[in-house]
Amino acid sequence: MKDGEEIRLEQRYSRQILFKPIGEEGQKQLSEASVAIIGCGALGTASAEMLVRAGIGTLHIADRDVVEYSNLQRQQLFTEADAAAMMPKVLAAKQRLTAVRPDVRLHTYFEHVDAVLMEDLAGKADLIIDATDNFETRLLINDAAHKYAIPWIYGACVGSAGTVFAFVPGEAACFRCLLPVLPTMNETCDTVGIIAPAVQMTASCQCAEALKWLTGNREALRKKVYSFDLWHPMQLEAGVSRIRNEFCETCGSQPTFPSLARHERGRYAVLCGRDAVQILADGERGFSLEDAELLAEKLGSPCRRTPYFVEMQAEGHRMVLFNTGRLIIYGLRDVNAGRSLYHRLFG
């Protein structure tokens, strides 16, 4: 006789189990699967909720940002209270996801995803969901996925359009093959906007590919890059198998995984589409939240402290120092200007 827990689980996933390509065996595979989601914005929240409701056993979610009011139009796990408190996205998401399904094994990382963290996550996951907004992080995901021989599901959306593709190591071209030279400019939701249906469509396609792989239906994976536009109705597929570069540093015969080899600590970077410079202080020069409060007091600047960060104003710029030592200076697009301001204020 089945116990109450077994009956409850059967009821929860009954409609999904009735779907023949998944069935009871596929549902068991999902309960044993581990997925890493890189990014907890629009695509990340949509994918996380779909996968949690589908019964994924373990979920790892990494993101460096806090919830803002501009997120609420499309990032479905967040509320006004989260935005008012500037809650870290991963923690706000965890509250909602565990309310949906308390038994999910959910691990969150309120950190900048660098090579060290990316390798750690790849080593724990059966599959990676891309929910990022920049090519540099995708190259990092690409290298880690190929090094650890696990698939990753690319997803990008802006305006009313989206693109999805499952990169499987050893099959077709990898992401680096498609982008031998990074574009110097690309549209983002911060520059041209986005509508929520484009997010949901992209995340749905990503999660469908993830479910295929994790339940053993790998022959059903899309073999071509899928793109669509919901406002100006269009969809197309493009093959990429012939683009594969046999000398590729990621998927070629002698891979070096260059993105993983780069040292990320102490790095200055302009955040994609954000009018902000991020500074990752190294261990010797990291500053505490108390240091930031003392600096704000010295400058006579308004200061706000939460358990996760200190927000202050300095030299006309909004600045947020996180408890991990990461600093974001808003209103700047120049790395050198950010470096100069950082050294003037923090020494």
C-alpha positions as CSV (number, residue, x, y, z in Angstrom):
1,M,0.0,0.0,0.0
2,K,1.3,3.5,-0.9
3,D,1.9,5.9,1.9
4,G,0.5,9.5,2.1
5,E,3.7,11.0,0.7
6,E,3.7,8.8,-2.4
7,I,0.0,9.6,-3.1
8,R,0.6,13.3,-2.7
9,L,3.5,13.2,-5.2
10,E,1.5,11.2,-7.7
11,Q,-1.3,13.8,-7.4
12,R,1.2,16.7,-7.8
13,Y,2.7,15.4,-10.9
14,S,-0.2,13.4,-12.3
15,R,-0.8,15.4,-15.4
16,Q,2.9,15.5,-16.2
17,I,3.2,11.7,-15.7
18,L,0.3,11.2,-18.1
19,F,2.4,12.8,-20.8
20,K,3.9,9.6,-22.3
21,P,7.4,10.9,-23.2
22,I,7.9,11.5,-19.4
23,G,5.7,9.0,-17.5
24,E,6.6,7.7,-14.1
25,E,10.2,6.8,-15.1
26,G,10.8,10.3,-16.5
27,Q,9.3,11.9,-13.3
28,K,11.7,9.8,-11.2
29,Q,14.6,11.0,-13.3
30,L,13.5,14.6,-12.8
31,S,13.4,14.1,-9.0
32,E,17.0,12.9,-9.2
33,A,18.3,15.7,-11.5
34,S,20.4,18.7,-10.6
35,V,20.1,21.9,-12.7
36,A,22.1,25.2,-12.4
37,I,20.5,28.4,-13.5
38,I,22.9,31.3,-14.2
39,G,21.0,34.5,-13.6
40,C,17.8,35.2,-11.7
41,G,16.2,37.9,-13.7
42,A,13.4,37.5,-16.2
43,L,14.5,34.2,-17.8
44,G,16.0,32.8,-14.6
45,T,12.8,33.3,-12.5
46,A,10.6,31.9,-15.2
47,S,12.8,28.9,-15.7
48,A,13.2,28.3,-12.0
49,E,9.5,28.3,-11.3
50,M,8.8,26.0,-14.3
51,L,11.5,23.5,-13.2
52,V,10.5,23.5,-9.6
53,R,6.9,22.9,-10.5
54,A,8.0,20.1,-12.8
55,G,9.7,18.3,-10.0
56,I,13.4,18.9,-10.5
57,G,15.2,17.5,-7.4
58,T,18.0,20.0,-7.0
59,L,18.3,23.6,-8.2
60,H,21.3,25.9,-8.0
61,I,20.6,29.6,-8.8
62,A,23.3,32.2,-9.0
63,D,22.9,36.0,-9.5
64,R,24.6,39.1,-8.2
65,D,21.7,41.6,-8.4
66,V,19.0,42.9,-6.1
67,V,15.3,43.4,-7.0
68,E,14.4,46.7,-8.5
69,Y,11.0,48.2,-9.4
70,S,11.8,47.9,-13.1
71,N,12.1,44.1,-12.7
72,L,8.5,43.6,-11.6
73,Q,7.0,43.9,-15.1
74,R,8.5,40.6,-16.2
75,Q,10.4,38.9,-13.4
76,Q,7.6,36.8,-12.0
77,L,8.9,35.7,-8.6
78,F,9.3,39.2,-7.2
79,T,6.9,41.6,-5.4
80,E,6.9,45.3,-4.5
81,A,8.0,44.4,-1.0
82,D,11.1,42.8,-2.5
83,A,11.9,45.9,-4.6
84,A,11.3,48.2,-1.7
85,A,13.7,46.2,0.4
86,M,16.2,45.7,-2.5
87,M,16.2,42.0,-1.7
88,P,18.9,39.9,-3.4
89,K,17.1,38.2,-6.3
90,V,18.2,34.8,-5.3
91,L,16.9,35.1,-1.8
92,A,13.5,36.6,-2.9
93,A,13.3,33.7,-5.4
94,K,14.0,31.1,-2.8
95,Q,11.2,32.4,-0.6
96,R,8.7,32.0,-3.4
97,L,10.0,28.7,-4.8
98,T,10.1,26.9,-1.4
99,A,6.5,28.1,-0.8
100,V,5.6,26.4,-4.1
101,R,7.4,23.2,-3.3
102,P,9.0,22.9,0.2
103,D,10.9,19.6,-0.7
104,V,13.0,21.1,-3.5
105,R,16.7,21.1,-2.7
106,L,17.4,24.8,-3.5
107,H,20.9,26.3,-3.3
108,T,21.4,30.1,-3.9
109,Y,24.6,32.1,-4.6
110,F,24.4,35.8,-4.2
111,E,27.6,36.3,-6.0
112,H,29.2,37.5,-9.3
113,V,29.6,34.4,-11.4
114,D,33.3,34.1,-12.0
115,A,35.4,31.1,-13.3
116,V,35.7,29.6,-9.8
117,L,31.9,29.6,-9.1
118,M,31.1,28.5,-12.6
119,E,33.3,25.4,-12.4
120,D,31.8,24.6,-9.0
121,L,28.3,24.8,-10.3
122,A,29.1,22.8,-13.4
123,G,30.5,20.1,-11.2
124,K,27.3,19.8,-9.3
125,A,24.8,20.0,-12.2
126,D,23.4,17.7,-14.9
127,L,22.5,20.6,-17.1
128,I,22.9,24.4,-17.1
129,I,20.2,27.0,-18.0
130,D,21.6,30.3,-19.4
131,A,19.6,33.2,-18.0
132,T,22.3,35.9,-18.4
133,D,22.4,39.1,-20.4
134,N,26.0,39.2,-21.7
135,F,28.3,37.3,-24.0
136,E,31.2,37.1,-21.5
137,T,29.3,35.0,-19.0
138,R,27.9,32.8,-21.7
139,L,31.4,32.1,-22.9
140,L,32.2,31.1,-19.3
141,I,29.1,28.8,-19.2
142,N,30.2,27.4,-22.6
143,D,33.7,26.5,-21.4
144,A,32.5,25.0,-18.1
145,A,29.8,22.9,-19.8
146,H,32.3,21.5,-22.3
147,K,34.9,20.9,-19.6
148,Y,32.4,18.9,-17.5
149,A,30.6,17.4,-20.5
150,I,27.1,18.6,-19.7
151,P,24.7,20.4,-21.9
152,W,23.6,24.0,-21.5
153,I,20.5,25.7,-22.8
154,Y,21.2,29.1,-24.4
155,G,18.4,31.6,-24.1
156,A,18.2,35.3,-25.1
157,C,15.3,37.7,-25.5
158,V,14.9,41.4,-26.1
159,G,11.9,43.5,-27.3
160,S,9.4,40.9,-28.6
161,A,12.0,38.4,-29.9
162,G,13.9,35.4,-28.5
163,T,16.4,32.7,-29.4
164,V,17.0,29.3,-27.9
165,F,19.4,26.5,-28.5
166,A,20.7,23.5,-26.6
167,F,24.5,23.2,-26.8
168,V,25.5,19.6,-26.2
169,P,29.2,18.9,-26.0
170,G,30.5,16.9,-28.9
171,E,27.5,17.8,-31.1
172,A,27.4,20.6,-33.6
173,A,29.2,23.9,-32.9
174,C,29.7,25.4,-29.5
175,F,29.0,29.0,-28.5
176,R,32.5,30.1,-29.1
177,C,32.4,28.7,-32.6
178,L,29.4,31.0,-33.3
179,L,31.1,34.0,-31.8
180,P,34.8,34.0,-32.7
181,V,34.8,37.8,-32.0
182,L,32.5,39.3,-29.4
183,P,30.3,42.1,-30.8
184,T,31.2,45.5,-29.4
185,M,27.5,46.5,-29.1
186,N,24.3,44.5,-28.6
187,E,20.7,45.4,-27.8
188,T,19.5,44.7,-24.2
189,C,16.2,45.2,-22.4
190,D,17.7,48.2,-20.8
191,T,18.2,49.9,-24.2
192,V,15.2,48.8,-26.3
193,G,12.8,47.3,-23.8
194,I,11.1,43.9,-23.6
195,I,7.6,42.4,-23.2
196,A,6.9,39.6,-20.7
197,P,5.5,37.2,-23.3
198,A,8.9,37.1,-25.1
199,V,10.4,36.1,-21.8
200,Q,7.8,33.4,-21.1
201,M,8.2,32.0,-24.6
202,T,12.0,31.9,-24.4
203,A,12.0,30.3,-20.9
204,S,9.3,27.8,-21.9
205,C,11.4,26.7,-24.9
206,Q,14.5,26.4,-22.7
207,C,12.7,24.3,-20.1
208,A,11.2,22.1,-22.7
209,E,14.7,21.3,-24.0
210,A,15.8,20.7,-20.4
211,L,13.0,18.3,-19.7
212,K,13.8,16.4,-22.9
213,W,17.4,15.9,-21.9
214,L,16.7,15.1,-18.2
215,T,14.0,12.5,-19.0
216,G,16.1,10.7,-21.6
217,N,14.2,12.0,-24.6
218,R,17.4,13.4,-26.2
219,E,16.4,12.5,-29.7
220,A,13.7,15.1,-29.4
221,L,16.1,18.0,-28.8
222,R,16.1,20.8,-31.3
223,K,18.9,20.4,-33.8
224,K,18.8,24.0,-35.0
225,V,18.9,27.4,-33.4
226,Y,15.3,28.5,-32.9
227,S,14.4,32.2,-33.2
228,F,11.0,33.9,-33.0
229,D,9.3,37.3,-32.8
230,L,5.9,37.6,-31.2
231,W,5.1,41.2,-32.2
232,H,6.0,40.9,-35.9
233,P,5.0,37.2,-36.2
234,M,8.1,35.3,-37.3
235,Q,10.0,32.1,-36.5
236,L,12.9,30.4,-38.1
237,E,15.5,27.7,-37.5
238,A,19.1,27.8,-38.5
239,G,21.5,24.9,-38.6
240,V,25.0,25.4,-36.9
241,S,26.6,22.0,-37.4
242,R,28.8,23.2,-40.3
243,I,30.0,26.2,-38.4
244,R,32.0,24.1,-35.9
245,N,35.7,25.1,-35.8
246,E,38.0,22.1,-35.3
247,F,40.6,24.5,-33.8
248,C,38.1,26.0,-31.3
249,E,39.6,26.7,-27.9
250,T,36.5,25.2,-26.2
251,C,35.3,22.3,-28.4
252,G,38.2,21.6,-30.7
253,S,40.6,18.7,-30.5
254,Q,42.9,20.5,-28.0
255,P,40.6,22.6,-25.8
256,T,42.1,25.2,-23.4
257,F,38.8,26.7,-22.0
258,P,40.2,30.3,-22.1
259,S,37.3,31.9,-20.2
260,L,37.9,29.6,-17.2
261,A,41.6,30.3,-17.3
262,R,41.1,34.1,-16.8
263,H,41.5,35.4,-13.3
264,E,38.3,37.3,-12.4
265,R,39.1,38.6,-8.9
266,G,40.0,42.3,-8.6
267,R,38.4,43.0,-11.9
268,Y,36.7,46.2,-13.1
269,A,33.9,45.8,-15.6
270,V,31.1,47.9,-17.1
271,L,27.8,46.1,-16.4
272,C,25.9,45.3,-19.6
273,G,23.2,48.0,-20.3
274,R,23.3,49.2,-16.7
275,D,25.3,52.5,-16.8
276,A,27.3,51.1,-14.0
277,V,30.8,49.9,-13.2
278,Q,31.3,46.8,-11.0
279,I,34.4,46.4,-8.9
280,L,35.4,43.0,-7.5
281,A,37.9,43.7,-4.7
282,D,40.4,41.0,-3.9
283,G,40.7,39.5,-0.5
284,E,43.4,41.9,0.7
285,R,41.5,45.0,-0.3
286,G,37.9,44.1,0.4
287,F,35.9,46.5,2.4
288,S,33.2,45.7,4.9
289,L,29.7,47.2,5.3
290,E,31.0,49.0,8.4
291,D,33.8,50.6,6.3
292,A,31.1,51.9,3.9
293,E,29.0,53.3,6.7
294,L,32.0,55.1,8.2
295,L,32.9,56.5,4.7
296,A,29.3,57.8,4.2
297,E,29.4,59.4,7.7
298,K,32.7,61.1,6.8
299,L,31.3,62.4,3.5
300,G,28.0,63.5,5.1
301,S,26.2,61.3,2.6
302,P,22.8,59.6,3.1
303,C,23.4,55.9,3.8
304,R,21.1,52.9,3.9
305,R,22.2,49.5,5.3
306,T,20.6,46.1,5.0
307,P,22.0,42.7,6.0
308,Y,23.3,42.4,2.4
309,F,24.7,45.8,1.3
310,V,25.2,49.5,2.1
311,E,23.8,52.0,-0.3
312,M,25.3,55.5,-0.4
313,Q,26.0,58.6,-2.5
314,A,29.5,59.8,-3.3
315,E,30.6,62.5,-5.8
316,G,27.2,62.5,-7.5
317,H,27.1,58.7,-7.9
318,R,24.9,56.1,-6.3
319,M,27.1,53.3,-4.9
320,V,26.2,49.9,-3.5
321,L,28.7,47.9,-1.5
322,F,27.7,44.2,-0.9
323,N,28.7,42.1,2.0
324,T,30.8,40.0,-0.4
325,G,33.1,43.0,-1.0
326,R,31.6,43.7,-4.5
327,L,31.0,47.4,-5.3
328,I,28.7,48.9,-8.0
329,I,29.1,52.5,-9.0
330,Y,26.0,53.7,-10.9
331,G,26.1,56.5,-13.6
332,L,29.4,55.5,-15.1
333,R,30.2,53.7,-18.4
334,D,34.0,54.0,-18.2
335,V,36.1,51.5,-16.3
336,N,38.9,53.9,-15.8
337,A,36.6,56.5,-14.2
338,G,35.2,53.8,-11.9
339,R,38.7,52.7,-10.9
340,S,39.7,56.3,-10.2
341,L,36.7,57.0,-8.1
342,Y,37.2,53.7,-6.2
343,H,40.7,54.6,-5.3
344,R,39.9,58.1,-4.3
345,L,37.2,56.9,-1.9
346,F,38.6,53.6,-0.6
347,G,42.3,54.2,-1.0
